[in-house]
Amino acid sequence: MSLQPPKKLRKQYTNSTHPLIVLKFESGHQIKVYQNEGKEFDAYSGETIKLLAVNDPTSSEWELVENRKADAFDDAV
């Protein structure tokens, strides 16, 4: 029985709610998405991505908005 690696997905996220959202991946990689902007990214099927709101850029306090599976993001166009 051979295990297949997870499928690589091309997804996108648009931030319309917070001054800054940081997408934090299981690998530790982070992508910053400023308000009213969108970003495309690669993720693996089944991977959990944390959406963290940064309301004060001078603070290290980030608010967890949501844990979302990569499959739940919109497909990149």
N, C-alpha and C positions, 0 to 999 in steps of 0.2 A: 504494500500500500504506500503510494507516494503522496506526500503533501504538496499541494501547489501553493506558491507564494500568493499573498493577497493581491488582488487586482489594483493597479494604479489608476487613480481617477483624476480627472481635471475638473476642478470645482471653482465656484466663485462665491464671494460674500460682499454685500454692500452694507455699510454702516450708516443708518439714518437716525440713530437714537442717542449716541454718546459722542463726546468730543474726540475720544480715541478708544478703539477696541483693539486688543491684542489677541490674535489667534495663537494659542499655544498648543503645539503638537506633542504627541507622546515621545518623540525623539528629543524634545527640548527646543526645537526650532520655533521661532516666533515671527509673526508677520503683523505689522502695525497697519491698521486701517482707520484713517481719520474720518470724521463725520462728513457725510455726503460724498464719500468716495467708495470705490469698490476695488477689489483685488481678485485676481485669479491665482490659484495655487494647485499643487499636486498633493494628493493624499492617498492613503491606502484604504481600500474597502474594509469597513469594520473598525477603523481607527477612531479613537475619541479625541475630539478637539475642544479645548476649553476656550470659551469666549470671555475675556476679562475686560471690564470697563476701567479706563483710567480717567477719573474725573479731575484729578489734580496732578499735572505732569511733574510737579516738584516732590510729590509724595511717592513712597514705595508701596502704598496701600492700593491694591487693585481689587475690584469687586467682581466676584464670579457671577456672570450673567447667566451662563448656560454651559452644560456639557452636551456636545452634539456629535453624533456619529458623522463621519465624512460622507456617508451615503445620503444623509439628510440635507446637505447643502445643494444649492442649485448647480446644475451642470454649467460649465463655462461655455460660452457661445463661440 
